[in-house]
Amino acid sequence: MTLNRGLSLAFVFLFACSRPTGPDAGPPPDGGLGIETCGVDVHQHFAHNSSFDVGASSMIEGMEAVGYAHSLLMPPPIADPGTAPEGAANWIYTERSRDGGPSLLETVQADPEHFSLVAGGGILNRWIHGAVVSGIEPDEADLYAFERAAEDILDDGAVGFGEMAALHLSIEATHPFIMIPADHAYFLRLAEVAGRRGVPIDIHAEMVDGVTIAIPDDLPRNALGRSCFRSTANETNPGNNPVEIADMMVGFERLLAHDPSAAIIWSHVGWDNIGHMTTERLRELMSAYPNLYLSLKMLDDPSPGCQLIANRPLDPTDGSLRPEWEALIEDFAERVVIGADTFFGDPSTEPASVAAPNTRGTWALVDRLAPETATMVACENPRRLFGL
């Protein structure tokens, strides 16, 4: 999860039943292929400051506007309570939402046509992060208890684990920084459960590859030259991020190699906040690890954000799919999905909830693909991966 409410509120879109216009918008992503009736977004959220039934209504409107049929709903990755900033999300899929509204589980159960459940960000991610913060290595009894908790989530009807986090940058005051070695014993045990039960793990992992980076000096800036990420050393407006972050790819590759039967979905690919996520590096990893899947995400207008534009699949000047990304997606078409990562809530307080910039920007990519690839990415892959 990369929380974009602060950015999204800069975009005030009036809802319309037609697809929005603009360079990245294009025609509806079904392209005559029926994606509006079979398309699945594998990574969506409800805003935790409104009832989830309100978020569900907003999401369905957004799905109809953009042109896809089904969303996988998940909690964001929850940080250890001792490190989470005030106001950060801190809930699990079985808890009732704001104003006594339904839980995430109840919302999915009430509308299986539109929604499926992915869970673990609230229970399992907080569990693992707590172990990292405490510095206590789990013993076999701890690992067994964690495994049972993971199994219980699947027994409740979840079709995958998520949103988990290996490296999660903080973009605003209530947004947590989370760093967990991807080869932590709990993560490795989760991969074993996922492989055994045949479900994927959705993991948020900003790529810091082979170096130590300084925040914010080594991060991309937006069109105005401003950084989106503040460190704790910022004297006037301190953020939640550390001053430096070390390589995380060694551990990530160990996770990928640990259980080849466990599908690992790398969320938010194409939304590169650090600048290391090149198509060349992604190609290396996809070639080396057949269990790695890419979940693509983009804003329709990237200028307010701080993603490295050079590593973005769609060229923001004309909305075209860049040749290196087209080649990557075509070469690994059976292992690419769409995950727009939008927080849907009450449109009166979050006006970008409906047809939000993340969702329409991400789904714009589908119509740039060859018809067979588009159907595979939008429909066949997610339905196969999650058993829908």
C-alpha positions, -999 to 999 in steps of 0.1 A, spaced: 0 0 0 12 34 -9 -13 58 5 -22 85 -19 -50 103 -1 -29 134 2 -21 133 -35 -55 121 -46 -73 150 -30 -55 173 -54 -76 157 -81 -113 165 -79 -131 144 -104 -169 146 -111 -182 112 -115 -194 103 -150 -203 70 -165 -179 75 -194 -142 69 -191 -123 102 -182 -103 119 -209 -67 129 -209 -35 115 -223 -35 83 -202 -73 78 -203 -80 65 -238 -111 44 -246 -126 20 -221 -101 -7 -213 -124 -35 -225 -114 -27 -261 -143 -50 -272 -127 -78 -253 -152 -81 -225 -128 -69 -198 -155 -49 -183 -172 -81 -173 -141 -103 -165 -114 -78 -154 -100 -81 -119 -81 -55 -99 -59 -75 -75 -51 -47 -50 -77 -23 -37 -86 -8 -3 -113 9 17 -106 42 35 -107 34 72 -122 68 81 -157 58 67 -180 28 69 -170 1 45 -205 -1 30 -200 35 18 -165 25 4 -181 -5 -14 -206 17 -31 -179 42 -42 -157 13 -54 -185 -2 -75 -191 32 -91 -154 35 -99 -152 0 -113 -181 7 -136 -166 40 -147 -132 26 -154 -144 -7 -169 -136 -38 -149 -157 -62 -129 -141 -74 -96 -118 -61 -69 -97 -79 -43 -100 -60 -10 -73 -60 16 -62 -42 47 -31 -20 43 1 -33 59 -2 -25 96 29 -14 116 38 -25 151 17 -3 174 47 10 192 62 25 161 30 35 141 24 72 140 -8 87 155 -38 83 133 -23 54 113 -46 26 101 -47 -2 127 -75 -27 120 -80 -63 109 -104 -78 84 -129 -90 110 -133 -57 129 -163 -35 122 -156 -3 103 -164 33 111 -198 41 126 -206 5 133 -203 -4 96 -196 -39 83 -161 -55 86 -141 -62 55 -150 -98 57 -187 -90 60 -185 -66 31 -170 -93 8 -195 -119 20 -224 -96 12 -212 -90 -24 -191 -118 -38 -200 -107 -74 -178 -76 -70 -154 -84 -41 -130 -111 -28 -109 -110 4 -71 -108 7 -60 -105 43 -30 -106 67 -19 -70 65 -36 -63 98 -27 -95 117 4 -111 101 22 -80 90 19 -64 124 30 -97 140 62 -98 118 70 -61 123 66 -64 160 92 -92 160 116 -71 140 111 -41 163 116 -62 194 146 -80 180 133 -113 193 139 -142 169 109 -166 168 113 -202 180 94 -231 165 64 -225 188 62 -189 177 64 -200 140 37 -226 146 13 -200 162 20 -177 132 13 -205 108 -20 -213 125 -30 -176 123 -23 -176 86 -43 -208 81 -72 -193 100 -72 -163 76 -76 -187 46 -102 -207 64 -122 -175 68 -124 -173 30 -93 -152 20 -80 -160 -14 -45 -147 -6 -23 -129 19 -18 -92 19 -11 -64 20 23 -74 34 53 -51 35 90 -56 32 98 -19 26 71 7 29 79 44 28 59 70 48 45 98 26 25 117 53 22 122 90 -2 93 96 15 69 72 39 44 88 74 35 77 79 -3 77 110 -22 70 110 -60 75 137 -83 60 119 -102 34 138 -133 44 126 -130 81 116 -164 95 80 -154 97 79 -144 60 96 -177 50 70 -196 70 42 -176 53 56 -186 19 54 -222 30 18 -218 39 10 -200 7 27 -227 -14 10 -255 4 -25 -239 2 -20 -226 -34 -26 -189 -27 -4 -159 -35 13 -133 -12 8 -97 -21 39 -77 -9 47 -40 -9 85 -37 -14 101 -5 -26 133 -15 -44 166 -5 -28 191 -25 -48 227 -31 -37 233 3 -21 223 24 9 202 54 1 198 87 19 163 102 25 153 125 9 186 133 -10 187 101 -31 150 99 -40 132 113 -71 114 146 -68 81 158 -83 76 182 -112 81 211 -88 114 197 -75 99 188 -41 105 155 -23 74 135 -12 93 118 17 107 133 49 131 117 73 131 119 111 160 144 107 139 171 90 141 199 116 110 219 105 87 191 96 100 157 106 87 126 89 85 89 98 113 77 74 148 70 86 178 90 74 191 60 54 178 27 40 201 -2 31 197 -28 4 166 -50 7 169 -71 -25 192 -98 -10 164 -107 14 137 -103 -12 154 -128 -35 158 -153 -6 121 -151 -1 115 -158 -38 138 -187 -37 126 -202 -4 95 -220 -17 91 -219 -55 55 -231 -52 46 -199 -34 34 -171 -58 48 -137 -47 30 -107 -62 52 -76 -62 27 -48 -58 29 -12 -72 54 -20 -100 56 10 -123 52 34 -93 89 37 -85 96 60 -56 133 52 -54 144 48 -90 159 14 -89 130 -5 -105 141 -6 -141 127 -29 -167 162 -45 -170 163 -54 -134 127 -66 -134 135 -88 -164 164 -103 -145 143 -112 -115 113 -125 -136 138 -147 -155 154 -160 -123 122 -166 -102 92 -182 -120 71 -176 -89 74 -138 -91 44 -119 -104 42 -81 -112 12 -61 -101 12 -28 -120 1 6 -106 2 42 -119 -14 76 -113 -30 90 -144 -11 123 -139 22 116 -122 33 152 -118 23 157 -81 40 124 -71 77 117 -68 79 85 -88 108 82 -113 90 90 -146 117 71 -166 106 39 -149 69 44 -156 52 21 -181 31 49 -198 47 80 -212 30 109 -195 34 131 -225 12 111 -249 -1 81 -228 18 56 -250 31 23 -236 69 25 -236 86 -2 -258 107 -16 -230 76 -21 -208 56 -35 -236 84 -60 -243 86 -69 -205 48 -74 -202 46 -94 -235 75 -117 -225 60 -125 -191 24 -120 -199 12 -149 -178 27 -133 -147 15 -97 -148 -17 -84 -131 -33 -50 -124 -34 -36 -89 -44 0 -87 -42 6 -49 -69 31 -44 -86 40 -11 -123 42 -17 -145 59 9 -171 86 12 -169 108 -19 -180 139 1 -148 137 22 -126 120 -4 -137 133 -38 -112 112 -56 -127 80 -43 -147 75 -75 -127 68 -107 -96 78 -86 -64 87 -103 -46 55 -93 -74 33 -107 -80 50 -140 -43 57 -145 -35 20 -139 -63 5 -160 -54 28 -189 -24 5 -195 -47 -24 -204 -60 -8 -235 -24 -3 -247 -17 -40 -248 -23 -65 -276 -58 -80 -272 -47 -114 -262 -22 -100 -236 -48 -75 -223 -73 -104 -216 -45 -124 -199 -33 -96 -177 -68 -82 -167 -88 -114 -165 -71 -148 -169 -40 -143 -147 -58 -129 -116 -86 -154 -118 -61 -183 -121 -38 -169 -93 -66 -163 -68 -89 -192 -78 -118 -169 -87 
